[in-house]
Amino acid sequence: MNIATFEELLVAAALQPEPQRLLLAFAVAEPEPDLPPGAPARNTLVPVMCVDKQVGELDTFANLAEEAKAMGQAWDVLLITTLSGKQGRLPDPQQTDAALNKMLGAIQQGQMDRFLAFDRSGELMSYA
């Protein structure tokens, strides 16, 4: 399935044979530090909030963005991946925490290929 919207992601996750947790990391774009003189300016993503949600806890990007806004933390990009359960059960809290920590580490190292990224308006982003 080709995913082009947040809602399509929710449908794809709901259709998986095993239950899914969505791992969400909200990040801000900051100028990349320590660029050599004369190098073009680039941004790096810095995670500022993360959460896991069951597929059924989410319905629209707008509602998720409102929930994030209520937390009072500015963000520019939402990065998402999934964590599959086993034998009809969702991943346990320890597995979820470990996966979230791994996700945050990957973002900090610029390893973004495993994540879908959405801007603040809910548009799917591509990596350059």
N, CA, C and O atoms as a GROMACS GRO file, in nm:
protein
  512
    1MET      N    1   0.084  -0.117   0.000
    1MET     CA    2   0.000   0.000   0.000
    1MET      C    3   0.088   0.124   0.000
    1MET      O    4   0.181   0.135   0.080
    2ASN      N    5   0.060   0.216  -0.089
    2ASN     CA    6   0.132   0.341  -0.096
    2ASN      C    7   0.065   0.441  -0.002
    2ASN      O    8  -0.054   0.471  -0.017
    3ILE      N    9   0.138   0.492   0.093
    3ILE     CA   10   0.082   0.583   0.193
    3ILE      C   11   0.116   0.726   0.154
    3ILE      O   12   0.232   0.762   0.138
    4ALA      N   13   0.012   0.808   0.138
    4ALA     CA   14   0.031   0.947   0.101
    4ALA      C   15  -0.025   1.044   0.206
    4ALA      O   16   0.005   1.163   0.201
    5THR      N   17  -0.105   0.993   0.299
    5THR     CA   18  -0.165   1.079   0.401
    5THR      C   19  -0.158   1.011   0.537
    5THR      O   20  -0.136   0.891   0.547
    6PHE      N   21  -0.176   1.090   0.640
    6PHE     CA   22  -0.179   1.037   0.776
    6PHE      C   23  -0.291   0.936   0.793
    6PHE      O   24  -0.274   0.831   0.855
    7GLU      N   25  -0.407   0.968   0.737
    7GLU     CA   26  -0.522   0.879   0.748
    7GLU      C   27  -0.497   0.747   0.677
    7GLU      O   28  -0.541   0.643   0.725
    8GLU      N   29  -0.426   0.748   0.563
    8GLU     CA   30  -0.391   0.624   0.495
    8GLU      C   31  -0.295   0.540   0.580
    8GLU      O   32  -0.302   0.417   0.578
    9LEU      N   33  -0.208   0.606   0.654
    9LEU     CA   34  -0.120   0.535   0.747
    9LEU      C   35  -0.203   0.463   0.853
    9LEU      O   36  -0.177   0.347   0.885
   10LEU      N   37  -0.303   0.531   0.906
   10LEU     CA   38  -0.388   0.470   1.008
   10LEU      C   39  -0.461   0.348   0.953
   10LEU      O   40  -0.472   0.246   1.021
   11VAL      N   41  -0.511   0.358   0.829
   11VAL     CA   42  -0.580   0.245   0.766
   11VAL      C   43  -0.483   0.129   0.746
   11VAL      O   44  -0.515   0.015   0.777
   12ALA      N   45  -0.364   0.160   0.694
   12ALA     CA   46  -0.265   0.054   0.669
   12ALA      C   47  -0.227  -0.017   0.799
   12ALA      O   48  -0.214  -0.139   0.802
   13ALA      N   49  -0.209   0.060   0.906
   13ALA     CA   50  -0.173  -0.001   1.035
   13ALA      C   51  -0.288  -0.088   1.088
   13ALA      O   52  -0.264  -0.194   1.144
   14ALA      N   53  -0.410  -0.040   1.070
   14ALA     CA   54  -0.526  -0.116   1.118
   14ALA      C   55  -0.545  -0.247   1.042
   14ALA      O   56  -0.602  -0.342   1.096
   15LEU      N   57  -0.498  -0.253   0.918
   15LEU     CA   58  -0.516  -0.372   0.835
   15LEU      C   59  -0.407  -0.478   0.856
   15LEU      O   60  -0.416  -0.587   0.798
   16GLN      N   61  -0.307  -0.449   0.936
   16GLN     CA   62  -0.200  -0.545   0.959
   16GLN      C   63  -0.251  -0.666   1.037
   16GLN      O   64  -0.343  -0.652   1.118
   17PRO      N   65  -0.193  -0.782   1.014
   17PRO     CA   66  -0.241  -0.902   1.083
   17PRO      C   67  -0.217  -0.899   1.234
   17PRO      O   68  -0.290  -0.963   1.309
   18GLU      N   69  -0.116  -0.827   1.279
   18GLU     CA   70  -0.089  -0.813   1.422
   18GLU      C   71  -0.121  -0.670   1.465
   18GLU      O   72  -0.109  -0.577   1.384
   19PRO      N   73  -0.161  -0.651   1.591
   19PRO     CA   74  -0.192  -0.515   1.638
   19PRO      C   75  -0.067  -0.428   1.633
   19PRO      O   76   0.045  -0.475   1.651
   20GLN      N   77  -0.088  -0.300   1.608
   20GLN     CA   78   0.022  -0.206   1.590
   20GLN      C   79   0.017  -0.094   1.693
   20GLN      O   80  -0.090  -0.047   1.731
   21ARG      N   81   0.134  -0.054   1.739
   21ARG     CA   82   0.149   0.071   1.812
   21ARG      C   83   0.216   0.168   1.715
   21ARG      O   84   0.308   0.132   1.643
   22LEU      N   85   0.167   0.289   1.715
   22LEU     CA   86   0.233   0.394   1.637
   22LEU      C   87   0.327   0.467   1.730
   22LEU      O   88   0.289   0.510   1.839
   23LEU      N   89   0.450   0.481   1.687
   23LEU     CA   90   0.551   0.556   1.762
   23LEU      C   91   0.566   0.691   1.694
   23LEU      O   92   0.598   0.699   1.576
   24LEU      N   93   0.542   0.796   1.770
   24LEU     CA   94   0.540   0.931   1.714
   24LEU      C   95   0.644   1.017   1.783
   24LEU      O   96   0.651   1.022   1.906
   25ALA      N   97   0.726   1.084   1.704
   25ALA     CA   98   0.826   1.177   1.757
   25ALA      C   99   0.804   1.312   1.691
   25ALA      O  100   0.805   1.324   1.568
   26PHE      N  101   0.786   1.412   1.773
   26PHE     CA  102   0.771   1.549   1.725
   26PHE      C  103   0.909   1.613   1.734
   26PHE      O  104   0.978   1.601   1.836
   27ALA      N  105   0.949   1.682   1.628
   27ALA     CA  106   1.084   1.738   1.624
   27ALA      C  107   1.082   1.882   1.573
   27ALA      O  108   0.991   1.923   1.501
   28VAL      N  109   1.183   1.957   1.613
   28VAL     CA  110   1.203   2.091   1.561
   28VAL      C  111   1.323   2.088   1.466
   28VAL      O  112   1.416   2.010   1.484
   29ALA      N  113   1.318   2.175   1.366
   29ALA     CA  114   1.429   2.189   1.273
   29ALA      C  115   1.520   2.300   1.324
   29ALA      O  116   1.477   2.414   1.342
   30GLU      N  117   1.645   2.265   1.349
   30GLU     CA  118   1.743   2.361   1.398
   30GLU      C  119   1.862   2.364   1.303
   30GLU      O  120   1.893   2.263   1.239
   31PRO      N  121   1.927   2.479   1.292
   31PRO     CA  122   2.046   2.485   1.207
   31PRO      C  123   2.149   2.383   1.251
   31PRO      O  124   2.175   2.366   1.371
   32GLU      N  125   2.207   2.315   1.154
   32GLU     CA  126   2.307   2.214   1.185
   32GLU      C  127   2.431   2.281   1.242
   32GLU      O  128   2.485   2.373   1.181
   33PRO      N  129   2.476   2.235   1.358
   33PRO     CA  130   2.595   2.299   1.418
   33PRO      C  131   2.723   2.254   1.349
   33PRO      O  132   2.727   2.151   1.281
   34ASP      N  133   2.823   2.332   1.367
   34ASP     CA  134   2.959   2.295   1.324
   34ASP      C  135   2.975   2.272   1.175
   34ASP      O  136   3.052   2.186   1.133
   35LEU      N  137   2.902   2.350   1.093
   35LEU     CA  138   2.923   2.341   0.949
   35LEU      C  139   3.052   2.415   0.915
   35LEU      O  140   3.083   2.517   0.975
   36PRO      N  141   3.128   2.363   0.818
   36PRO     CA  142   3.250   2.433   0.779
   36PRO      C  143   3.217   2.570   0.719
   36PRO      O  144   3.110   2.588   0.662
   37PRO      N  145   3.307   2.664   0.733
   37PRO     CA  146   3.283   2.797   0.675
   37PRO      C  147   3.253   2.787   0.525
   37PRO      O  148   3.320   2.714   0.452
   38GLY      N  149   3.152   2.859   0.482
   38GLY     CA  150   3.115   2.860   0.341
   38GLY      C  151   3.022   2.748   0.299
   38GLY      O  152   2.971   2.749   0.187
   39ALA      N  153   2.998   2.652   0.388
   39ALA     CA  154   2.907   2.542   0.354
   39ALA      C  155   2.763   2.594   0.356
   39ALA      O  156   2.730   2.682   0.436
   40PRO      N  157   2.679   2.541   0.268
   40PRO     CA  158   2.540   2.586   0.268
   40PRO      C  159   2.471   2.549   0.400
   40PRO      O  160   2.497   2.444   0.458
   41ALA      N  161   2.382   2.638   0.445
   41ALA     CA  162   2.310   2.612   0.569
   41ALA      C  163   2.220   2.491   0.555
   41ALA      O  164   2.154   2.473   0.452
   42ARG      N  165   2.217   2.408   0.658
   42ARG     CA  166   2.130   2.291   0.660
   42ARG      C  167   2.067   2.282   0.798
   42ARG      O  168   2.120   2.333   0.896
   43ASN      N  169   1.952   2.217   0.802
   43ASN     CA  170   1.884   2.196   0.929
   43ASN      C  171   1.897   2.052   0.972
   43ASN      O  172   1.914   1.962   0.889
   44THR      N  173   1.889   2.031   1.100
   44THR     CA  174   1.885   1.898   1.157
   44THR      C  175   1.759   1.889   1.243
   44THR      O  176   1.714   1.990   1.298
   45LEU      N  177   1.702   1.771   1.255
   45LEU     CA  178   1.582   1.753   1.335
   45LEU      C  179   1.620   1.711   1.477
   45LEU      O  180   1.700   1.621   1.498
   46VAL      N  181   1.560   1.780   1.573
   46VAL     CA  182   1.585   1.754   1.713
   46VAL      C  183   1.452   1.713   1.778
   46VAL      O  184   1.360   1.794   1.784
   47PRO      N  185   1.441   1.589   1.826
   47PRO     CA  186   1.317   1.546   1.889
   47PRO      C  187   1.289   1.627   2.016
   47PRO      O  188   1.378   1.653   2.096
   48VAL      N  189   1.162   1.667   2.032
   48VAL     CA  190   1.122   1.743   2.150
   48VAL      C  191   1.011   1.675   2.230
   48VAL      O  192   0.994   1.704   2.348
   49MET      N  193   0.936   1.585   2.167
   49MET     CA  194   0.831   1.509   2.235
   49MET      C  195   0.816   1.376   2.163
   49MET      O  196   0.840   1.366   2.043
   50CYS      N  197   0.778   1.274   2.238
   50CYS     CA  198   0.745   1.147   2.175
   50CYS      C  199   0.632   1.080   2.252
   50CYS      O  200   0.613   1.104   2.371
   51VAL      N  201   0.560   0.996   2.182
   51VAL     CA  202   0.447   0.926   2.242
   51VAL      C  203   0.419   0.802   2.158
   51VAL      O  204   0.452   0.795   2.040
   52ASP      N  205   0.357   0.703   2.222
   52ASP     CA  206   0.308   0.588   2.146
   52ASP      C  207   0.157   0.589   2.156
   52ASP      O  208   0.100   0.629   2.258
   53LYS      N  209   0.092   0.544   2.050
   53LYS     CA  210  -0.054   0.539   2.045
   53LYS      C  211  -0.097   0.410   1.978
   53LYS      O  212  -0.031   0.361   1.887
   54GLN      N  213  -0.208   0.356   2.025
   54GLN     CA  214  -0.270   0.247   1.952
   54GLN      C  215  -0.341   0.307   1.831
   54GLN      O  216  -0.383   0.423   1.834
   55VAL      N  217  -0.355   0.229   1.727
   55VAL     CA  218  -0.417   0.279   1.605
   55VAL      C  219  -0.555   0.339   1.633
   55VAL      O  220  -0.588   0.446   1.581
   56GLY      N  221  -0.635   0.274   1.716
   56GLY     CA  222  -0.769   0.321   1.745
   56GLY      C  223  -0.775   0.449   1.826
   56GLY      O  224  -0.882   0.508   1.840
   57GLU      N  225  -0.662   0.493   1.880
   57GLU     CA  226  -0.660   0.616   1.958
   57GLU      C  227  -0.645   0.740   1.870
   57GLU      O  228  -0.655   0.852   1.919
   58LEU      N  229  -0.621   0.720   1.743
   58LEU     CA  230  -0.601   0.831   1.650
   58LEU      C  231  -0.706   0.826   1.541
   58LEU      O  232  -0.748   0.719   1.498
   59ASP      N  233  -0.749   0.944   1.496
   59ASP     CA  234  -0.844   0.946   1.385
   59ASP      C  235  -0.802   1.040   1.273
   59ASP      O  236  -0.810   1.003   1.156
   60THR      N  237  -0.758   1.161   1.306
   60THR     CA  238  -0.714   1.254   1.203
   60THR      C  239  -0.586   1.323   1.246
   60THR      O  240  -0.553   1.329   1.364
   61PHE      N  241  -0.515   1.373   1.148
   61PHE     CA  242  -0.394   1.448   1.178
   61PHE      C  243  -0.429   1.575   1.256
   61PHE      O  244  -0.357   1.612   1.348
   62ALA      N  245  -0.537   1.640   1.218
   62ALA     CA  246  -0.578   1.764   1.285
   62ALA      C  247  -0.599   1.741   1.435
   62ALA      O  248  -0.558   1.823   1.517
   63ASN      N  249  -0.663   1.631   1.471
   63ASN     CA  250  -0.685   1.602   1.612
   63ASN      C  251  -0.554   1.574   1.685
   63ASN      O  252  -0.535   1.617   1.799
   64LEU      N  253  -0.463   1.502   1.620
   64LEU     CA  254  -0.332   1.476   1.680
   64LEU      C  255  -0.256   1.607   1.698
   64LEU      O  256  -0.194   1.629   1.802
   65ALA      N  257  -0.260   1.693   1.598
   65ALA     CA  258  -0.191   1.822   1.607
   65ALA      C  259  -0.248   1.907   1.721
   65ALA      O  260  -0.173   1.975   1.790
   66GLU      N  261  -0.378   1.902   1.741
   66GLU     CA  262  -0.441   1.975   1.852
   66GLU      C  263  -0.394   1.919   1.986
   66GLU      O  264  -0.365   1.995   2.079
   67GLU      N  265  -0.385   1.788   1.995
   67GLU     CA  266  -0.337   1.724   2.118
   67GLU      C  267  -0.193   1.767   2.146
   67GLU      O  268  -0.157   1.797   2.260
   68ALA      N  269  -0.110   1.769   2.041
   68ALA     CA  270   0.029   1.811   2.056
   68ALA      C  271   0.038   1.958   2.095
   68ALA      O  272   0.121   1.995   2.178
   69LYS      N  273  -0.047   2.040   2.038
   69LYS     CA  274  -0.048   2.184   2.069
   69LYS      C  275  -0.079   2.206   2.217
   69LYS      O  276  -0.021   2.294   2.280
   70ALA      N  277  -0.169   2.125   2.272
   70ALA     CA  278  -0.205   2.137   2.413
   70ALA      C  279  -0.087   2.109   2.505
   70ALA      O  280  -0.087   2.150   2.621
   71MET      N  281   0.014   2.039   2.455
   71MET     CA  282   0.132   2.009   2.535
   71MET      C  283   0.222   2.133   2.548
   71MET      O  284   0.308   2.138   2.636
   72GLY      N  285   0.202   2.233   2.462
   72GLY     CA  286   0.275   2.358   2.473
   72GLY      C  287   0.415   2.357   2.417
   72GLY      O  288   0.492   2.451   2.442
   73GLN      N  289   0.452   2.254   2.344
   73GLN     CA  290   0.587   2.243   2.288
   73GLN      C  291   0.582   2.267   2.137
   73GLN      O  292   0.507   2.199   2.066
   74ALA      N  293   0.659   2.362   2.088
   74ALA     CA  294   0.665   2.388   1.944
   74ALA      C  295   0.728   2.268   1.872
   74ALA      O  296   0.817   2.202   1.927
   75TRP      N  297   0.683   2.241   1.750
   75TRP     CA  298   0.741   2.135   1.669
   75TRP      C  299   0.722   2.170   1.522
   75TRP      O  300   0.634   2.248   1.486
   76ASP      N  301   0.807   2.112   1.437
   76ASP     CA  302   0.803   2.137   1.294
   76ASP      C  303   0.768   2.013   1.213
   76ASP      O  304   0.702   2.022   1.110
   77VAL      N  305   0.812   1.897   1.261
   77VAL     CA  306   0.798   1.773   1.185
   77VAL      C  307   0.751   1.662   1.280
   77VAL      O  308   0.798   1.652   1.393
   78LEU      N  309   0.658   1.580   1.231
   78LEU     CA  310   0.615   1.460   1.303
   78LEU      C  311   0.673   1.340   1.230
   78LEU      O  312   0.649   1.320   1.111
   79LEU      N  313   0.749   1.259   1.302
   79LEU     CA  314   0.806   1.136   1.247
   79LEU      C  315   0.732   1.018   1.307
   79LEU      O  316   0.705   1.015   1.427
   80ILE      N  317   0.699   0.921   1.222
   80ILE     CA  318   0.617   0.809   1.267
   80ILE      C  319   0.673   0.677   1.215
   80ILE      O  320   0.721   0.667   1.102
   81THR      N  321   0.667   0.578   1.301
   81THR     CA  322   0.692   0.440   1.261
   81THR      C  323   0.595   0.352   1.340
   81THR      O  324   0.524   0.400   1.428
   82THR      N  325   0.593   0.225   1.309
   82THR     CA  326   0.503   0.134   1.379
   82THR      C  327   0.584   0.028   1.453
   82THR      O  328   0.700   0.000   1.421
   83LEU      N  329   0.520  -0.030   1.552
   83LEU     CA  330   0.576  -0.140   1.628
   83LEU      C  331   0.471  -0.249   1.633
   83LEU      O  332   0.362  -0.228   1.687
   84SER      N  333   0.503  -0.363   1.576
   84SER     CA  334   0.406  -0.473   1.568
   84SER      C  335   0.400  -0.553   1.695
   84SER      O  336   0.501  -0.577   1.762
   85GLY      N  337   0.279  -0.594   1.728
   85GLY     CA  338   0.259  -0.686   1.838
   85GLY      C  339   0.281  -0.830   1.790
   85GLY      O  340   0.319  -0.853   1.676
   86LYS      N  341   0.256  -0.924   1.880
   86LYS     CA  342   0.272  -1.065   1.846
   86LYS      C  343   0.157  -1.144   1.907
   86LYS      O  344   0.110  -1.114   2.017
   87GLN      N  345   0.114  -1.243   1.835
   87GLN     CA  346   0.008  -1.334   1.881
   87GLN      C  347  -0.115  -1.257   1.928
   87GLN      O  348  -0.177  -1.291   2.030
   88GLY      N  349  -0.150  -1.154   1.852
   88GLY     CA  350  -0.272  -1.078   1.880
   88GLY      C  351  -0.261  -0.978   1.993
   88GLY      O  352  -0.361  -0.916   2.031
   89ARG      N  353  -0.141  -0.962   2.049
   89ARG     CA  354  -0.124  -0.867   2.160
   89ARG      C  355  -0.034  -0.752   2.119
   89ARG      O  356   0.061  -0.769   2.043
   90LEU      N  357  -0.065  -0.635   2.171
   90LEU     CA  358   0.019  -0.518   2.149
   90LEU      C  359   0.154  -0.537   2.217
   90LEU      O  360   0.164  -0.613   2.313
   91PRO      N  361   0.257  -0.469   2.169
   91PRO     CA  362   0.385  -0.473   2.240
   91PRO      C  363   0.367  -0.424   2.383
   91PRO      O  364   0.286  -0.335   2.409
   92ASP      N  365   0.444  -0.482   2.476
   92ASP     CA  366   0.433  -0.441   2.616
   92ASP      C  367   0.506  -0.307   2.637
   92ASP      O  368   0.579  -0.262   2.549
   93PRO      N  369   0.486  -0.245   2.753
   93PRO     CA  370   0.547  -0.113   2.777
   93PRO      C  371   0.700  -0.112   2.764
   93PRO      O  372   0.756  -0.014   2.716
   94GLN      N  373   0.766  -0.219   2.806
   94GLN     CA  374   0.912  -0.224   2.795
   94GLN      C  375   0.956  -0.227   2.649
   94GLN      O  376   1.050  -0.157   2.611
   95GLN      N  377   0.888  -0.307   2.567
   95GLN     CA  378   0.921  -0.312   2.425
   95GLN      C  379   0.894  -0.176   2.360
   95GLN      O  380   0.972  -0.129   2.277
   96THR      N  381   0.784  -0.115   2.399
   96THR     CA  382   0.748   0.016   2.342
   96THR      C  383   0.851   0.121   2.380
   96THR      O  384   0.895   0.198   2.294
   97ASP      N  385   0.889   0.127   2.507
   97ASP     CA  386   0.989   0.225   2.551
   97ASP      C  387   1.122   0.203   2.479
   97ASP      O  388   1.186   0.299   2.436
   98ALA      N  389   1.163   0.078   2.465
   98ALA     CA  390   1.289   0.048   2.396
   98ALA      C  391   1.282   0.093   2.250
   98ALA      O  392   1.378   0.148   2.197
   99ALA      N  393   1.168   0.069   2.185
   99ALA     CA  394   1.152   0.109   2.045
   99ALA      C  395   1.150   0.261   2.032
   99ALA      O  396   1.207   0.316   1.937
  100LEU      N  397   1.084   0.331   2.125
  100LEU     CA  398   1.084   0.478   2.121
  100LEU      C  399   1.226   0.532   2.139
  100LEU      O  400   1.266   0.625   2.069
  101ASN      N  401   1.301   0.475   2.233
  101ASN     CA  402   1.439   0.520   2.254
  101ASN      C  403   1.525   0.495   2.130
  101ASN      O  404   1.608   0.578   2.093
  102LYS      N  405   1.505   0.381   2.067
  102LYS     CA  406   1.580   0.350   1.944
  102LYS      C  407   1.542   0.449   1.834
  102LYS      O  408   1.628   0.495   1.759
  103MET      N  409   1.413   0.482   1.826
  103MET     CA  410   1.366   0.578   1.726
  103MET      C  411   1.431   0.715   1.750
  103MET      O  412   1.480   0.778   1.656
  104LEU      N  413   1.432   0.761   1.874
  104LEU     CA  414   1.491   0.891   1.905
  104LEU      C  415   1.640   0.892   1.872
  104LEU      O  416   1.691   0.991   1.821
  105GLY      N  417   1.709   0.783   1.901
  105GLY     CA  418   1.850   0.774   1.867
  105GLY      C  419   1.873   0.781   1.717
  105GLY      O  420   1.966   0.846   1.670
  106ALA      N  421   1.788   0.713   1.642
  106ALA     CA  422   1.800   0.715   1.496
  106ALA      C  423   1.778   0.855   1.442
  106ALA      O  424   1.849   0.899   1.351
  107ILE      N  425   1.680   0.926   1.496
  107ILE     CA  426   1.654   1.064   1.451
  107ILE      C  427   1.776   1.151   1.481
  107ILE      O  428   1.820   1.228   1.395
  108GLN      N  429   1.830   1.139   1.599
  108GLN     CA  430   1.946   1.219   1.637
  108GLN      C  431   2.068   1.190   1.550
  108GLN      O  432   2.154   1.276   1.531
  109GLN      N  433   2.075   1.068   1.496
  109GLN     CA  434   2.186   1.031   1.408
  109GLN      C  435   2.155   1.056   1.261
  109GLN      O  436   2.237   1.027   1.174
  110GLY      N  437   2.035   1.110   1.233
  110GLY     CA  438   1.998   1.141   1.096
  110GLY      C  439   1.955   1.020   1.015
  110GLY      O  440   1.951   1.028   0.892
  111GLN      N  441   1.923   0.910   1.079
  111GLN     CA  442   1.880   0.788   1.010
  111GLN      C  443   1.728   0.790   0.998
  111GLN      O  444   1.657   0.732   1.080
  112MET      N  445   1.680   0.856   0.896
  112MET     CA  446   1.538   0.885   0.883
  112MET      C  447   1.463   0.790   0.789
  112MET      O  448   1.341   0.800   0.778
  113ASP      N  449   1.533   0.701   0.722
  113ASP     CA  450   1.471   0.620   0.617
  113ASP      C  451   1.361   0.527   0.667
  113ASP      O  452   1.282   0.479   0.585
  114ARG      N  453   1.353   0.499   0.795
  114ARG     CA  454   1.250   0.409   0.849
  114ARG      C  455   1.122   0.480   0.891
  114ARG      O  456   1.027   0.416   0.936
  115PHE      N  457   1.120   0.612   0.877
  115PHE     CA  458   1.009   0.689   0.930
  115PHE      C  459   0.934   0.763   0.821
  115PHE      O  460   0.992   0.807   0.722
  116LEU      N  461   0.803   0.776   0.840
  116LEU     CA  462   0.726   0.870   0.760
  116LEU      C  463   0.735   1.004   0.831
  116LEU      O  464   0.738   1.009   0.954
  117ALA      N  465   0.738   1.111   0.755
  117ALA     CA  466   0.748   1.245   0.813
  117ALA      C  467   0.634   1.331   0.759
  117ALA      O  468   0.605   1.331   0.640
  118PHE      N  469   0.570   1.403   0.850
  118PHE     CA  470   0.462   1.493   0.815
  118PHE      C  471   0.494   1.632   0.868
  118PHE      O  472   0.547   1.646   0.979
  119ASP      N  473   0.463   1.735   0.788
  119ASP     CA  474   0.482   1.871   0.838
  119ASP      C  475   0.363   1.910   0.925
  119ASP      O  476   0.272   1.830   0.946
  120ARG      N  477   0.365   2.031   0.976
  120ARG     CA  478   0.262   2.076   1.070
  120ARG      C  479   0.122   2.079   1.009
  120ARG      O  480   0.023   2.073   1.081
  121SER      N  481   0.114   2.088   0.878
  121SER     CA  482  -0.017   2.091   0.813
  121SER      C  483  -0.066   1.949   0.776
  121SER      O  484  -0.175   1.933   0.722
  122GLY      N  485   0.015   1.848   0.806
  122GLY     CA  486  -0.024   1.711   0.778
  122GLY      C  487   0.019   1.660   0.642
  122GLY      O  488  -0.022   1.551   0.602
  123GLU      N  489   0.102   1.736   0.571
  123GLU     CA  490   0.151   1.694   0.440
  123GLU      C  491   0.268   1.599   0.457
  123GLU      O  492   0.360   1.624   0.536
  124LEU      N  493   0.265   1.490   0.382
  124LEU     CA  494   0.376   1.394   0.383
  124LEU      C  495   0.499   1.461   0.324
  124LEU      O  496   0.492   1.524   0.219
  125MET      N  497   0.611   1.446   0.392
  125MET     CA  498   0.736   1.506   0.347
  125MET      C  499   0.826   1.398   0.287
  125MET      O  500   0.811   1.279   0.316
  126SER      N  501   0.918   1.442   0.204
  126SER     CA  502   1.018   1.349   0.152
  126SER      C  503   1.155   1.399   0.198
  126SER      O  504   1.175   1.518   0.223
  127TYR      N  505   1.249   1.306   0.206
  127TYR     CA  506   1.383   1.341   0.250
  127TYR      C  507   1.468   1.376   0.131
  127TYR      O  508   1.463   1.310   0.027
  128ALA      N  509   1.547   1.481   0.148
  128ALA     CA  510   1.637   1.522   0.039
  128ALA      C  511   1.772   1.455   0.055
  128ALA      O  512   1.862   1.476  -0.026
   0.00000   0.00000   0.00000
